[in-house]
Amino acid sequence: MKGFTHVNATSVDEAIQLLVKYKGRAKLNAGGTDLLGVLKDRILPDYPEAIINLKTIPELNSLVEDEEGISIGALTPLIDIIDSPLIEKTYPLLREAAITVASPQIRNMATIGGNLCQDTRCWYYRYPEELGGMIKCFRKGGKTCPTVVGENRYHAIMGAKKCYAVCPSDTAVALIALGATLTIAGSKGTHTLPVEEFFSSLGNVLTPDEMITMIHIPKPSPIASQTFLKFTLRKPIDFALVSVASLLNLDKGVCTDVRLVLGAVAPTPVRAFKAEEFLKGKELTEETANEAASLALAGAKPLSKNAYKLEIAKTLVKRVIKG
Ligand SMILES: Cc1cc2nc3c(=O)[nH]c(=O)nc-3n(C[C@H](O)[C@H](O)[C@H](O)COP(=O)(O)OP(=O)(O)OC[C@H]3O[C@@H](n4cnc5c(N)ncnc54)[C@H](O)[C@@H]3O)c2cc1C
């Protein structure tokens, strides 16, 4: 690893001041489970001059519920979310997603903010410099995405334009289905953003002087059914090939409201708006589940080796609808 300055930030203001001071040449460190691997493998063209440690800001590690919903500090470890009786009772969808992340050791260290901001796992993007040199793909300022003519079996089947890497975050998929929002702090103050608007084709919308401080989940209807399904090749410690999260309100078997989100199929999590619209007012039968699954994947354009993800995604959509 190259040398860098390490600073323990003691407040959000101090962390923002440091981001401003280093003008894009500093990285925030939360649990470090993603960042340290990225730095050790030297996958990025620019190495940071400074690492700003966020774990020294105690108020960012919190779970507070009120009548509106729950607020989760960005530095809250995934294990605290999984172990929280509040989350288990009212927001089980988030728990179901968090418990599928990596291994117990990683979930002890990894934070919810870091899980949302983690870098993609595309194997071209992550190619270590020591093995013959860094691959300068489109995401790193290169001209092309090597996946188009290369090994693309785990890559995007929809929504990609220049980069086919998928968003690896499992908690993002659950948080979008739950209608969560983020508080983002920066040098111009704080603002709120729905999680579904946070992701962009090459990562997220944070500017170099911004960070996530809080995640807010509105209280779902107590009778809403919440489901998270994740398909992986291996059972333990594996990223999603496809995941689906749903928040479904039913009245006597008829869908009154639904939020349906797909993960690992595109550079960002994908809200299946057409399927949601179709399902509202319908009885949930085999037929409606089939139609909703087709609508959810209507825009898909698989690459040469990943059409199989389309079938997995349709199957997961059908399963979350049929319960
Ligand atoms: C073996 C392995 C298996 C894994 N499997 C899965 C999986 O199945 N599903 C899954 O979702 N993830 C998986 N992960 C990824 C893991 O979940 C992430 O590494 C972890 O969630 C990142 O959290 P962290 O707190 O350690 O972030 P860090 O490593 O500290 O940071 C990650 C990135 O987020 C930025 N960041 C951190 N906090 C903030 C903040 N508050 N505001 C703005 N930027 C911030 C950092 O600057 C950095 O760029 C796996 C990782 C490993 C190593």
The ligand as an SDF file (V2000), in Angstrom:
LIG
                    3D

 53 58  0  0  0  0  0  0  0  0999 V2000
  -15.6530  -11.1240    0.7260 C   0  0  0  0  0  0  0  0  0  0  0  0
  -16.6970  -10.0310    0.6090 C   0  0  0  0  0  0  0  0  0  0  0  0
  -17.9990  -10.3660    0.3210 C   0  0  0  0  0  0  0  0  0  0  0  0
  -18.9730   -9.3800    0.2030 C   0  0  0  0  0  0  0  0  0  0  0  0
  -20.2740   -9.7150   -0.0820 N   0  0  0  0  0  0  0  0  0  0  0  0
  -21.2190   -8.7400   -0.1760 C   0  0  0  0  0  0  0  0  0  0  0  0
  -22.5670   -9.0510   -0.4460 C   0  0  0  0  0  0  0  0  0  0  0  0
  -22.9570  -10.2210   -0.6060 O   0  0  0  0  0  0  0  0  0  0  0  0
  -23.4580   -8.0210   -0.5220 N   0  0  0  0  0  0  0  0  0  0  0  0
  -23.0940   -6.7200   -0.3380 C   0  0  0  0  0  0  0  0  0  0  0  0
  -23.9560   -5.8280   -0.3880 O   0  0  0  0  0  0  0  0  0  0  0  0
  -21.8180   -6.4130   -0.0920 N   0  0  0  0  0  0  0  0  0  0  0  0
  -20.8930   -7.3710    0.0060 C   0  0  0  0  0  0  0  0  0  0  0  0
  -19.6000   -7.0450    0.2670 N   0  0  0  0  0  0  0  0  0  0  0  0
  -19.2300   -5.6550    0.3570 C   0  0  0  0  0  0  0  0  0  0  0  0
  -19.3370   -5.1830    1.7730 C   0  0  0  0  0  0  0  0  0  0  0  0
  -20.6740   -5.1940    2.1270 O   0  0  0  0  0  0  0  0  0  0  0  0
  -18.7810   -3.7840    1.8010 C   0  0  0  0  0  0  0  0  0  0  0  0
  -17.3890   -3.9430    1.7780 O   0  0  0  0  0  0  0  0  0  0  0  0
  -19.1950   -3.0370    3.0260 C   0  0  0  0  0  0  0  0  0  0  0  0
  -20.5780   -2.9450    3.1560 O   0  0  0  0  0  0  0  0  0  0  0  0
  -18.6150   -1.6480    2.9680 C   0  0  0  0  0  0  0  0  0  0  0  0
  -18.8550   -1.0320    4.2110 O   0  0  0  0  0  0  0  0  0  0  0  0
  -17.6340   -0.3650    4.9950 P   0  0  0  0  0  0  0  0  0  0  0  0
  -18.2460    0.3520    6.1400 O   0  0  0  0  0  0  0  0  0  0  0  0
  -16.5770   -1.3310    5.3110 O   0  0  0  0  0  0  0  0  0  0  0  0
  -17.1720    0.6760    3.8820 O   0  0  0  0  0  0  0  0  0  0  0  0
  -15.7000    1.2020    3.5550 P   0  0  0  0  0  0  0  0  0  0  0  0
  -14.8840    0.1310    2.9800 O   0  0  0  0  0  0  0  0  0  0  0  0
  -15.1490    1.9470    4.7060 O   0  0  0  0  0  0  0  0  0  0  0  0
  -16.0910    2.2560    2.4250 O   0  0  0  0  0  0  0  0  0  0  0  0
  -16.5650    1.8400    1.1770 C   0  0  0  0  0  0  0  0  0  0  0  0
  -16.7300    3.0790    0.2850 C   0  0  0  0  0  0  0  0  0  0  0  0
  -17.7850    3.8880    0.7860 O   0  0  0  0  0  0  0  0  0  0  0  0
  -17.3160    5.2130    1.0870 C   0  0  0  0  0  0  0  0  0  0  0  0
  -18.0480    5.5960    2.3100 N   0  0  0  0  0  0  0  0  0  0  0  0
  -18.1350    4.8820    3.4580 C   0  0  0  0  0  0  0  0  0  0  0  0
  -18.9770    5.4960    4.3140 N   0  0  0  0  0  0  0  0  0  0  0  0
  -19.4240    6.6120    3.6730 C   0  0  0  0  0  0  0  0  0  0  0  0
  -20.3400    7.6580    4.0340 C   0  0  0  0  0  0  0  0  0  0  0  0
  -20.9570    7.6700    5.2200 N   0  0  0  0  0  0  0  0  0  0  0  0
  -20.5810    8.6390    3.1260 N   0  0  0  0  0  0  0  0  0  0  0  0
  -19.9850    8.6060    1.9160 C   0  0  0  0  0  0  0  0  0  0  0  0
  -19.1080    7.6670    1.5170 N   0  0  0  0  0  0  0  0  0  0  0  0
  -18.8460    6.6770    2.3930 C   0  0  0  0  0  0  0  0  0  0  0  0
  -15.8190    5.0600    1.2900 C   0  0  0  0  0  0  0  0  0  0  0  0
  -15.1350    6.2570    1.0220 O   0  0  0  0  0  0  0  0  0  0  0  0
  -15.4960    3.9720    0.2770 C   0  0  0  0  0  0  0  0  0  0  0  0
  -15.3690    4.5580   -1.0060 O   0  0  0  0  0  0  0  0  0  0  0  0
  -18.6100   -8.0210    0.4010 C   0  0  0  0  0  0  0  0  0  0  0  0
  -17.2940   -7.6730    0.7050 C   0  0  0  0  0  0  0  0  0  0  0  0
  -16.3430   -8.6690    0.8110 C   0  0  0  0  0  0  0  0  0  0  0  0
  -14.9240   -8.2600    1.1420 C   0  0  0  0  0  0  0  0  0  0  0  0
  1  2  1  0
  2  3  1  0
  2 52  2  0
  3  4  2  0
  4  5  1  0
  4 50  1  0
  5  6  2  0
  6  7  1  0
  6 13  1  0
  7  8  2  0
  7  9  1  0
  9 10  1  0
 10 11  2  0
 10 12  1  0
 12 13  2  0
 13 14  1  0
 14 15  1  0
 14 50  1  0
 15 16  1  0
 16 17  1  0
 16 18  1  0
 18 19  1  0
 18 20  1  0
 20 21  1  0
 20 22  1  0
 22 23  1  0
 23 24  1  0
 24 25  2  0
 24 26  1  0
 24 27  1  0
 27 28  1  0
 28 29  2  0
 28 30  1  0
 28 31  1  0
 31 32  1  0
 32 33  1  0
 33 34  1  0
 33 48  1  0
 34 35  1  0
 35 36  1  0
 35 46  1  0
 36 37  1  0
 36 45  1  0
 37 38  2  0
 38 39  1  0
 39 40  1  0
 39 45  2  0
 40 41  1  0
 40 42  2  0
 42 43  1  0
 43 44  2  0
 44 45  1  0
 46 47  1  0
 46 48  1  0
 48 49  1  0
 50 51  2  0
 51 52  1  0
 52 53  1  0
M  END
$$$$
